[in-house]
Amino acid sequence: MIRYLSRSEVAAILGVKPDTLNRYNLPEPDAMIGRARGWLPETIEAWDASRPGRGNWR
């Protein structure tokens, strides 16, 4: 079974509040269910590792 991360879960992984995600240029979601977006953990991990600033120190 494939499990997608919600915005709240993405925020928790990144160590920010969910509203802060509005300032980020997140990658395209891996899934859409209605208006809800979902990301695979590896999508968020790769994006975080490659983003300028904070993401590069991990």
All heavy atoms as TSV, in Angstrom:
chain	resi	resn	atom	element	x	y	z
A	1	MET	N	N	0.841	-1.180	0.000
A	1	MET	CA	C	0.000	0.000	0.000
A	1	MET	C	C	0.893	1.253	0.000
A	1	MET	O	O	1.830	1.360	0.785
A	1	MET	CB	C	-0.893	-0.011	1.233
A	1	MET	CG	C	-1.776	1.170	1.348
A	1	MET	SD	S	-2.893	0.894	2.741
A	1	MET	CE	C	-3.470	2.503	2.993
A	2	ILE	N	N	0.601	2.178	-0.860
A	2	ILE	CA	C	1.355	3.426	-0.937
A	2	ILE	C	C	0.767	4.421	0.046
A	2	ILE	O	O	-0.448	4.595	0.104
A	2	ILE	CB	C	1.316	4.012	-2.363
A	2	ILE	CG1	C	1.983	3.052	-3.336
A	2	ILE	CG2	C	1.997	5.371	-2.403
A	2	ILE	CD1	C	1.870	3.474	-4.779
A	3	ARG	N	N	1.626	5.051	0.827
A	3	ARG	CA	C	1.178	6.048	1.811
A	3	ARG	C	C	1.753	7.397	1.428
A	3	ARG	O	O	2.967	7.545	1.257
A	3	ARG	CB	C	1.677	5.636	3.201
A	3	ARG	CG	C	1.467	6.677	4.272
A	3	ARG	CD	C	0.323	6.323	5.180
A	3	ARG	NE	N	0.172	7.088	6.384
A	3	ARG	CZ	C	0.052	8.392	6.503
A	3	ARG	NH1	N	0.168	9.160	5.470
A	3	ARG	NH2	N	-0.162	8.956	7.665
A	4	TYR	N	N	0.884	8.366	1.250
A	4	TYR	CA	C	1.284	9.723	0.901
A	4	TYR	C	C	1.254	10.609	2.134
A	4	TYR	O	O	0.427	10.415	3.020
A	4	TYR	CB	C	0.350	10.296	-0.171
A	4	TYR	CG	C	0.429	9.543	-1.470
A	4	TYR	CD1	C	-0.510	8.574	-1.794
A	4	TYR	CD2	C	1.449	9.801	-2.376
A	4	TYR	CE1	C	-0.437	7.871	-2.984
A	4	TYR	CE2	C	1.533	9.101	-3.566
A	4	TYR	CZ	C	0.586	8.133	-3.865
A	4	TYR	OH	O	0.681	7.449	-5.039
A	5	LEU	N	N	2.162	11.572	2.172
A	5	LEU	CA	C	2.222	12.520	3.282
A	5	LEU	C	C	1.262	13.683	3.041
A	5	LEU	O	O	1.183	14.214	1.928
A	5	LEU	CB	C	3.637	13.084	3.414
A	5	LEU	CG	C	4.755	12.078	3.663
A	5	LEU	CD1	C	6.102	12.770	3.567
A	5	LEU	CD2	C	4.578	11.417	5.017
A	6	SER	N	N	0.589	14.093	4.083
A	6	SER	CA	C	-0.277	15.272	4.025
A	6	SER	C	C	0.577	16.520	4.246
A	6	SER	O	O	1.757	16.430	4.613
A	6	SER	CB	C	-1.338	15.189	5.126
A	6	SER	OG	O	-0.715	15.302	6.397
A	7	ARG	N	N	-0.008	17.687	4.064
A	7	ARG	CA	C	0.712	18.940	4.333
A	7	ARG	C	C	1.172	19.007	5.788
A	7	ARG	O	O	2.279	19.448	6.071
A	7	ARG	CB	C	-0.173	20.149	4.012
A	7	ARG	CG	C	-0.300	20.419	2.531
A	7	ARG	CD	C	-1.200	21.606	2.239
A	7	ARG	NE	N	-0.832	22.821	2.926
A	7	ARG	CZ	C	0.045	23.735	2.496
A	7	ARG	NH1	N	0.642	23.546	1.344
A	7	ARG	NH2	N	0.295	24.818	3.186
A	8	SER	N	N	0.344	18.564	6.701
A	8	SER	CA	C	0.716	18.580	8.117
A	8	SER	C	C	1.916	17.674	8.372
A	8	SER	O	O	2.819	18.019	9.141
A	8	SER	CB	C	-0.445	18.127	8.993
A	8	SER	OG	O	-1.508	19.039	8.894
A	9	GLU	N	N	1.937	16.528	7.730
A	9	GLU	CA	C	3.060	15.604	7.902
A	9	GLU	C	C	4.325	16.156	7.251
A	9	GLU	O	O	5.422	16.011	7.813
A	9	GLU	CB	C	2.711	14.231	7.321
A	9	GLU	CG	C	1.641	13.521	8.125
A	9	GLU	CD	C	1.083	12.303	7.438
A	9	GLU	OE1	O	0.832	12.356	6.204
A	9	GLU	OE2	O	0.889	11.290	8.126
A	10	VAL	N	N	4.191	16.796	6.099
A	10	VAL	CA	C	5.342	17.425	5.444
A	10	VAL	C	C	5.898	18.514	6.359
A	10	VAL	O	O	7.115	18.600	6.570
A	10	VAL	CB	C	4.964	18.000	4.064
A	10	VAL	CG1	C	6.080	18.879	3.506
A	10	VAL	CG2	C	4.637	16.873	3.093
A	11	ALA	N	N	5.029	19.322	6.926
A	11	ALA	CA	C	5.466	20.389	7.834
A	11	ALA	C	C	6.217	19.801	9.026
A	11	ALA	O	O	7.256	20.332	9.431
A	11	ALA	CB	C	4.271	21.215	8.293
A	12	ALA	N	N	5.715	18.713	9.583
A	12	ALA	CA	C	6.373	18.086	10.727
A	12	ALA	C	C	7.766	17.585	10.357
A	12	ALA	O	O	8.723	17.757	11.117
A	12	ALA	CB	C	5.515	16.944	11.264
A	13	ILE	N	N	7.903	16.980	9.190
A	13	ILE	CA	C	9.204	16.491	8.730
A	13	ILE	C	C	10.188	17.649	8.580
A	13	ILE	O	O	11.356	17.544	8.939
A	13	ILE	CB	C	9.065	15.726	7.397
A	13	ILE	CG1	C	8.388	14.384	7.658
A	13	ILE	CG2	C	10.407	15.532	6.713
A	13	ILE	CD1	C	7.977	13.645	6.408
A	14	LEU	N	N	9.694	18.771	8.060
A	14	LEU	CA	C	10.557	19.929	7.829
A	14	LEU	C	C	10.776	20.755	9.094
A	14	LEU	O	O	11.603	21.657	9.115
A	14	LEU	CB	C	9.960	20.814	6.735
A	14	LEU	CG	C	9.814	20.160	5.364
A	14	LEU	CD1	C	9.111	21.113	4.403
A	14	LEU	CD2	C	11.161	19.722	4.807
A	15	GLY	N	N	10.009	20.473	10.132
A	15	GLY	CA	C	10.155	21.198	11.394
A	15	GLY	C	C	9.565	22.591	11.359
A	15	GLY	O	O	10.076	23.499	12.004
A	16	VAL	N	N	8.476	22.755	10.586
A	16	VAL	CA	C	7.808	24.054	10.490
A	16	VAL	C	C	6.317	23.867	10.746
A	16	VAL	O	O	5.814	22.748	10.789
A	16	VAL	CB	C	8.025	24.710	9.095
A	16	VAL	CG1	C	9.495	24.956	8.841
A	16	VAL	CG2	C	7.406	23.875	7.990
A	17	LYS	N	N	5.604	24.978	10.900
A	17	LYS	CA	C	4.152	24.929	11.043
A	17	LYS	C	C	3.529	24.761	9.655
A	17	LYS	O	O	4.081	25.238	8.663
A	17	LYS	CB	C	3.641	26.203	11.694
A	17	LYS	CG	C	4.114	26.345	13.120
A	17	LYS	CD	C	3.570	27.603	13.743
A	17	LYS	CE	C	4.081	27.700	15.179
A	17	LYS	NZ	N	3.579	28.883	15.851
A	18	PRO	N	N	2.379	24.100	9.573
A	18	PRO	CA	C	1.740	23.897	8.265
A	18	PRO	C	C	1.539	25.189	7.468
A	18	PRO	O	O	1.717	25.193	6.244
A	18	PRO	CB	C	0.402	23.242	8.609
A	18	PRO	CG	C	0.694	22.497	9.875
A	18	PRO	CD	C	1.655	23.391	10.632
A	19	ASP	N	N	1.202	26.298	8.125
A	19	ASP	CA	C	1.005	27.563	7.407
A	19	ASP	C	C	2.286	28.054	6.747
A	19	ASP	O	O	2.247	28.763	5.737
A	19	ASP	CB	C	0.473	28.645	8.342
A	19	ASP	CG	C	-0.989	28.424	8.705
A	19	ASP	OD1	O	-1.652	27.605	8.037
A	19	ASP	OD2	O	-1.457	29.071	9.648
A	20	THR	N	N	3.441	27.685	7.304
A	20	THR	CA	C	4.723	28.101	6.736
A	20	THR	C	C	4.931	27.502	5.354
A	20	THR	O	O	5.629	28.077	4.512
A	20	THR	CB	C	5.882	27.699	7.682
A	20	THR	OG1	O	5.639	28.286	8.964
A	20	THR	CG2	C	7.225	28.138	7.165
A	21	LEU	N	N	4.309	26.366	5.082
A	21	LEU	CA	C	4.469	25.723	3.774
A	21	LEU	C	C	3.981	26.619	2.640
A	21	LEU	O	O	4.410	26.458	1.500
A	21	LEU	CB	C	3.728	24.383	3.738
A	21	LEU	CG	C	4.279	23.280	4.644
A	21	LEU	CD1	C	3.439	22.028	4.492
A	21	LEU	CD2	C	5.736	22.998	4.371
A	22	ASN	N	N	3.096	27.564	2.948
A	22	ASN	CA	C	2.609	28.481	1.911
A	22	ASN	C	C	3.738	29.322	1.335
A	22	ASN	O	O	3.637	29.803	0.210
A	22	ASN	CB	C	1.516	29.391	2.473
A	22	ASN	CG	C	0.276	28.621	2.862
A	22	ASN	OD1	O	-0.002	27.553	2.319
A	22	ASN	ND2	N	-0.462	29.136	3.821
A	23	ARG	N	N	4.809	29.506	2.092
A	23	ARG	CA	C	5.955	30.300	1.621
A	23	ARG	C	C	6.926	29.484	0.781
A	23	ARG	O	O	7.812	30.042	0.151
A	23	ARG	CB	C	6.725	30.863	2.816
A	23	ARG	CG	C	5.913	31.783	3.665
A	23	ARG	CD	C	6.784	32.346	4.769
A	23	ARG	NE	N	5.955	32.611	5.927
A	23	ARG	CZ	C	6.372	32.612	7.162
A	23	ARG	NH1	N	7.636	32.359	7.443
A	23	ARG	NH2	N	5.553	32.861	8.159
A	24	TYR	N	N	6.796	28.166	0.826
A	24	TYR	CA	C	7.722	27.275	0.133
A	24	TYR	C	C	7.196	26.916	-1.251
A	24	TYR	O	O	5.989	26.801	-1.460
A	24	TYR	CB	C	7.918	25.990	0.925
A	24	TYR	CG	C	8.630	26.141	2.252
A	24	TYR	CD1	C	8.628	25.106	3.152
A	24	TYR	CD2	C	9.298	27.303	2.599
A	24	TYR	CE1	C	9.286	25.206	4.370
A	24	TYR	CE2	C	9.956	27.422	3.813
A	24	TYR	CZ	C	9.947	26.377	4.690
A	24	TYR	OH	O	10.593	26.488	5.885
A	25	ASN	N	N	8.115	26.696	-2.149
A	25	ASN	CA	C	7.777	26.211	-3.488
A	25	ASN	C	C	7.924	24.689	-3.458
A	25	ASN	O	O	8.936	24.143	-3.894
A	25	ASN	CB	C	8.698	26.850	-4.528
A	25	ASN	CG	C	8.294	26.496	-5.935
A	25	ASN	OD1	O	7.180	26.064	-6.168
A	25	ASN	ND2	N	9.208	26.658	-6.858
A	26	LEU	N	N	6.915	24.026	-2.892
A	26	LEU	CA	C	6.962	22.575	-2.751
A	26	LEU	C	C	6.944	21.899	-4.113
A	26	LEU	O	O	6.436	22.464	-5.091
A	26	LEU	CB	C	5.761	22.090	-1.930
A	26	LEU	CG	C	5.742	22.476	-0.457
A	26	LEU	CD1	C	4.400	22.076	0.163
A	26	LEU	CD2	C	6.885	21.831	0.295
A	27	PRO	N	N	7.471	20.679	-4.181
A	27	PRO	CA	C	7.403	19.952	-5.455
A	27	PRO	C	C	5.952	19.611	-5.792
A	27	PRO	O	O	5.075	19.645	-4.922
A	27	PRO	CB	C	8.217	18.689	-5.177
A	27	PRO	CG	C	8.183	18.509	-3.699
A	27	PRO	CD	C	8.091	19.893	-3.120
A	28	GLU	N	N	5.736	19.286	-7.045
A	28	GLU	CA	C	4.402	18.850	-7.466
A	28	GLU	C	C	4.002	17.643	-6.623
A	28	GLU	O	O	4.833	16.778	-6.334
A	28	GLU	CB	C	4.402	18.461	-8.950
A	28	GLU	CG	C	4.532	19.638	-9.885
A	28	GLU	CD	C	3.331	20.578	-9.800
A	28	GLU	OE1	O	2.191	20.093	-9.774
A	28	GLU	OE2	O	3.562	21.795	-9.764
A	29	PRO	N	N	2.745	17.574	-6.208
A	29	PRO	CA	C	2.317	16.423	-5.411
A	29	PRO	C	C	2.379	15.132	-6.232
A	29	PRO	O	O	2.236	15.155	-7.459
A	29	PRO	CB	C	0.886	16.763	-5.018
A	29	PRO	CG	C	0.453	17.823	-5.945
A	29	PRO	CD	C	1.666	18.521	-6.447
A	30	ASP	N	N	2.607	14.038	-5.540
A	30	ASP	CA	C	2.619	12.729	-6.191
A	30	ASP	C	C	1.201	12.192	-6.377
A	30	ASP	O	O	0.993	11.289	-7.194
A	30	ASP	CB	C	3.445	11.742	-5.358
A	30	ASP	CG	C	4.916	12.136	-5.309
A	30	ASP	OD1	O	5.526	12.266	-6.386
A	30	ASP	OD2	O	5.435	12.349	-4.200
A	31	ALA	N	N	0.258	12.746	-5.636
A	31	ALA	CA	C	-1.135	12.309	-5.741
A	31	ALA	C	C	-2.058	13.468	-5.383
A	31	ALA	O	O	-1.700	14.329	-4.588
A	31	ALA	CB	C	-1.402	11.138	-4.807
A	32	MET	N	N	-3.230	13.454	-5.996
A	32	MET	CA	C	-4.288	14.419	-5.673
A	32	MET	C	C	-5.565	13.619	-5.432
A	32	MET	O	O	-5.922	12.770	-6.241
A	32	MET	CB	C	-4.530	15.388	-6.832
A	32	MET	CG	C	-3.414	16.353	-7.113
A	32	MET	SD	S	-3.300	17.704	-5.950
A	32	MET	CE	C	-4.805	18.586	-6.253
A	33	ILE	N	N	-6.197	13.905	-4.303
A	33	ILE	CA	C	-7.494	13.303	-4.005
A	33	ILE	C	C	-8.418	14.478	-3.741
A	33	ILE	O	O	-8.331	15.126	-2.697
A	33	ILE	CB	C	-7.425	12.357	-2.798
A	33	ILE	CG1	C	-6.419	11.242	-3.082
A	33	ILE	CG2	C	-8.807	11.797	-2.467
A	33	ILE	CD1	C	-6.120	10.359	-1.899
A	34	GLY	N	N	-9.232	14.784	-4.718
A	34	GLY	CA	C	-10.025	16.009	-4.642
A	34	GLY	C	C	-9.063	17.181	-4.675
A	34	GLY	O	O	-8.245	17.294	-5.570
A	35	ARG	N	N	-9.122	18.031	-3.655
A	35	ARG	CA	C	-8.196	19.164	-3.552
A	35	ARG	C	C	-7.003	18.866	-2.654
A	35	ARG	O	O	-6.092	19.675	-2.531
A	35	ARG	CB	C	-8.945	20.385	-3.028
A	35	ARG	CG	C	-9.992	20.891	-4.027
A	35	ARG	CD	C	-10.726	22.090	-3.514
A	35	ARG	NE	N	-9.788	23.181	-3.255
A	35	ARG	CZ	C	-10.079	24.259	-2.553
A	35	ARG	NH1	N	-11.271	24.390	-2.021
A	35	ARG	NH2	N	-9.197	25.205	-2.363
A	36	ALA	N	N	-7.022	17.694	-2.013
A	36	ALA	CA	C	-5.947	17.311	-1.098
A	36	ALA	C	C	-4.739	16.803	-1.881
A	36	ALA	O	O	-4.866	15.974	-2.781
A	36	ALA	CB	C	-6.427	16.235	-0.134
A	37	ARG	N	N	-3.572	17.337	-1.511
A	37	ARG	CA	C	-2.328	16.925	-2.151
A	37	ARG	C	C	-1.595	15.949	-1.253
A	37	ARG	O	O	-1.683	16.031	-0.033
A	37	ARG	CB	C	-1.432	18.139	-2.402
A	37	ARG	CG	C	-2.039	19.086	-3.417
A	37	ARG	CD	C	-1.252	20.342	-3.515
A	37	ARG	NE	N	-1.710	21.226	-2.436
A	37	ARG	CZ	C	-1.262	22.441	-2.235
A	37	ARG	NH1	N	-0.314	22.933	-2.986
A	37	ARG	NH2	N	-1.739	23.170	-1.257
A	38	GLY	N	N	-0.849	15.038	-1.872
A	38	GLY	CA	C	-0.055	14.074	-1.120
A	38	GLY	C	C	1.302	13.872	-1.763
A	38	GLY	O	O	1.434	13.914	-2.988
A	39	TRP	N	N	2.312	13.694	-0.932
A	39	TRP	CA	C	3.683	13.505	-1.416
A	39	TRP	C	C	4.241	12.214	-0.851
A	39	TRP	O	O	3.967	11.855	0.298
A	39	TRP	CB	C	4.583	14.658	-0.959
A	39	TRP	CG	C	4.250	15.958	-1.560
A	39	TRP	CD1	C	4.777	16.500	-2.694
A	39	TRP	CD2	C	3.311	16.925	-1.083
A	39	TRP	NE1	N	4.228	17.726	-2.948
A	39	TRP	CE2	C	3.315	18.014	-1.962
A	39	TRP	CE3	C	2.449	16.969	0.018
A	39	TRP	CZ2	C	2.515	19.124	-1.794
A	39	TRP	CZ3	C	1.645	18.075	0.192
A	39	TRP	CH2	C	1.685	19.141	-0.707
A	40	LEU	N	N	5.054	11.546	-1.644
A	40	LEU	CA	C	5.793	10.398	-1.145
A	40	LEU	C	C	6.919	10.917	-0.251
A	40	LEU	O	O	7.475	11.990	-0.531
A	40	LEU	CB	C	6.371	9.592	-2.299
A	40	LEU	CG	C	5.345	8.888	-3.184
A	40	LEU	CD1	C	6.014	8.332	-4.430
A	40	LEU	CD2	C	4.644	7.781	-2.405
A	41	PRO	N	N	7.265	10.186	0.796
A	41	PRO	CA	C	8.355	10.642	1.664
A	41	PRO	C	C	9.640	10.924	0.896
A	41	PRO	O	O	10.313	11.923	1.153
A	41	PRO	CB	C	8.531	9.491	2.657
A	41	PRO	CG	C	7.193	8.827	2.694
A	41	PRO	CD	C	6.638	8.961	1.298
A	42	GLU	N	N	9.967	10.084	-0.069
A	42	GLU	CA	C	11.205	10.286	-0.830
A	42	GLU	C	C	11.162	11.558	-1.684
A	42	GLU	O	O	12.192	12.179	-1.931
A	42	GLU	CB	C	11.575	9.059	-1.663
A	42	GLU	CG	C	10.487	8.505	-2.512
A	42	GLU	CD	C	9.624	7.440	-1.849
A	42	GLU	OE1	O	9.561	7.355	-0.604
A	42	GLU	OE2	O	8.978	6.702	-2.602
A	43	THR	N	N	9.989	11.965	-2.120
A	43	THR	CA	C	9.858	13.215	-2.876
A	43	THR	C	C	10.217	14.400	-1.989
A	43	THR	O	O	10.981	15.283	-2.393
A	43	THR	CB	C	8.418	13.380	-3.405
A	43	THR	OG1	O	8.116	12.287	-4.281
A	43	THR	CG2	C	8.236	14.694	-4.143
A	44	ILE	N	N	9.689	14.409	-0.767
A	44	ILE	CA	C	9.960	15.508	0.162
A	44	ILE	C	C	11.423	15.479	0.602
A	44	ILE	O	O	12.077	16.520	0.687
A	44	ILE	CB	C	9.001	15.460	1.364
A	44	ILE	CG1	C	7.558	15.707	0.890
A	44	ILE	CG2	C	9.411	16.458	2.441
A	44	ILE	CD1	C	7.334	17.043	0.174
A	45	GLU	N	N	11.958	14.295	0.877
A	45	GLU	CA	C	13.360	14.186	1.296
A	45	GLU	C	C	14.303	14.710	0.213
A	45	GLU	O	O	15.245	15.447	0.511
A	45	GLU	CB	C	13.691	12.746	1.650
A	45	GLU	CG	C	12.997	12.281	2.923
A	45	GLU	CD	C	13.005	10.769	3.098
A	45	GLU	OE1	O	13.629	10.057	2.279
A	45	GLU	OE2	O	12.370	10.303	4.057
A	46	ALA	N	N	14.060	14.353	-1.045
A	46	ALA	CA	C	14.906	14.822	-2.147
A	46	ALA	C	C	14.770	16.326	-2.326
A	46	ALA	O	O	15.772	17.038	-2.535
A	46	ALA	CB	C	14.542	14.093	-3.442
A	47	TRP	N	N	13.551	16.838	-2.248
A	47	TRP	CA	C	13.328	18.278	-2.387
A	47	TRP	C	C	14.029	19.027	-1.263
A	47	TRP	O	O	14.713	20.027	-1.504
A	47	TRP	CB	C	11.823	18.567	-2.372
A	47	TRP	CG	C	11.503	20.012	-2.302
A	47	TRP	CD1	C	11.464	20.895	-3.338
A	47	TRP	CD2	C	11.198	20.764	-1.120
A	47	TRP	NE1	N	11.142	22.157	-2.864
A	47	TRP	CE2	C	10.982	22.093	-1.515
A	47	TRP	CE3	C	11.085	20.441	0.229
A	47	TRP	CZ2	C	10.655	23.087	-0.598
A	47	TRP	CZ3	C	10.764	21.427	1.127
A	47	TRP	CH2	C	10.555	22.733	0.702
A	48	ASP	N	N	13.891	18.549	-0.033
A	48	ASP	CA	C	14.498	19.221	1.116
A	48	ASP	C	C	16.024	19.220	1.006
A	48	ASP	O	O	16.672	20.217	1.306
A	48	ASP	CB	C	14.046	18.544	2.410
A	48	ASP	CG	C	14.493	19.286	3.655
A	48	ASP	OD1	O	14.482	20.533	3.640
A	48	ASP	OD2	O	14.842	18.619	4.640
A	49	ALA	N	N	16.591	18.126	0.551
A	49	ALA	CA	C	18.044	18.026	0.431
A	49	ALA	C	C	18.595	18.953	-0.642
A	49	ALA	O	O	19.740	19.397	-0.553
A	49	ALA	CB	C	18.432	16.586	0.135
A	50	SER	N	N	17.784	19.273	-1.649
A	50	SER	CA	C	18.287	20.075	-2.765
A	50	SER	C	C	17.913	21.545	-2.696
A	50	SER	O	O	18.386	22.336	-3.508
A	50	SER	CB	C	17.775	19.496	-4.087
A	50	SER	OG	O	16.375	19.681	-4.191
A	51	ARG	N	N	17.085	21.932	-1.711
A	51	ARG	CA	C	16.673	23.330	-1.673
A	51	ARG	C	C	17.780	24.197	-1.070
A	51	ARG	O	O	18.539	23.726	-0.221
A	51	ARG	CB	C	15.349	23.512	-0.929
A	51	ARG	CG	C	15.385	23.252	0.539
A	51	ARG	CD	C	13.968	23.330	1.122
A	51	ARG	NE	N	13.974	22.996	2.514
A	51	ARG	CZ	C	13.731	23.850	3.497
A	51	ARG	NH1	N	13.439	25.104	3.226
A	51	ARG	NH2	N	13.760	23.466	4.739
A	52	PRO	N	N	17.866	25.435	-1.504
A	52	PRO	CA	C	18.897	26.314	-0.963
A	52	PRO	C	C	18.655	26.634	0.508
A	52	PRO	O	O	17.526	26.569	0.986
A	52	PRO	CB	C	18.782	27.582	-1.803
A	52	PRO	CG	C	17.626	27.424	-2.685
A	52	PRO	CD	C	17.048	26.054	-2.494
A	53	GLY	N	N	19.703	26.949	1.202
A	53	GLY	CA	C	19.563	27.343	2.602
A	53	GLY	C	C	19.493	26.169	3.533
A	53	GLY	O	O	20.300	25.255	3.466
A	54	ARG	N	N	18.483	26.142	4.355
A	54	ARG	CA	C	18.364	25.161	5.430
A	54	ARG	C	C	18.427	23.720	4.942
A	54	ARG	O	O	18.978	22.860	5.600
A	54	ARG	CB	C	17.070	25.395	6.176
A	54	ARG	CG	C	16.906	24.488	7.348
A	54	ARG	CD	C	15.708	24.889	8.178
A	54	ARG	NE	N	15.565	23.909	9.220
A	54	ARG	CZ	C	14.431	23.513	9.716
A	54	ARG	NH1	N	13.332	24.022	9.270
A	54	ARG	NH2	N	14.397	22.621	10.671
A	55	GLY	N	N	17.857	23.439	3.785
A	55	GLY	CA	C	17.811	22.066	3.290
A	55	GLY	C	C	19.171	21.448	3.043
A	55	GLY	O	O	19.324	20.246	3.095
A	56	ASN	N	N	20.160	22.272	2.750
A	56	ASN	CA	C	21.471	21.715	2.388
A	56	ASN	C	C	22.301	21.268	3.580
A	56	ASN	O	O	23.298	20.589	3.388
A	56	ASN	CB	C	22.258	22.743	1.573
A	56	ASN	CG	C	21.702	22.870	0.168
A	56	ASN	OD1	O	21.138	21.924	-0.355
A	56	ASN	ND2	N	21.852	24.020	-0.428
A	57	TRP	N	N	21.955	21.612	4.772
A	57	TRP	CA	C	22.776	21.205	5.905
A	57	TRP	C	C	22.413	19.832	6.433
A	57	TRP	O	O	23.125	19.260	7.212
A	57	TRP	CB	C	22.735	22.234	7.041
A	57	TRP	CG	C	21.391	22.426	7.664
A	57	TRP	CD1	C	20.460	23.344	7.296
A	57	TRP	CD2	C	20.812	21.703	8.741
A	57	TRP	NE1	N	19.349	23.223	8.080
A	57	TRP	CE2	C	19.536	22.224	8.987
A	57	TRP	CE3	C	21.245	20.645	9.538
A	57	TRP	CZ2	C	18.696	21.741	9.969
A	57	TRP	CZ3	C	20.397	20.174	10.529
A	57	TRP	CH2	C	19.145	20.708	10.729
A	58	ARG	N	N	21.310	19.276	5.981
A	58	ARG	CA	C	20.903	17.953	6.508
A	58	ARG	C	C	21.681	16.847	5.867
A	58	ARG	O	O	21.994	16.722	4.802
A	58	ARG	CB	C	19.419	17.751	6.267
A	58	ARG	CG	C	18.597	18.647	7.135
A	58	ARG	CD	C	17.166	18.324	6.985
A	58	ARG	NE	N	16.433	19.341	7.691
A	58	ARG	CZ	C	15.177	19.265	7.963
A	58	ARG	NH1	N	14.489	18.241	7.589
A	58	ARG	NH2	N	14.569	20.217	8.595
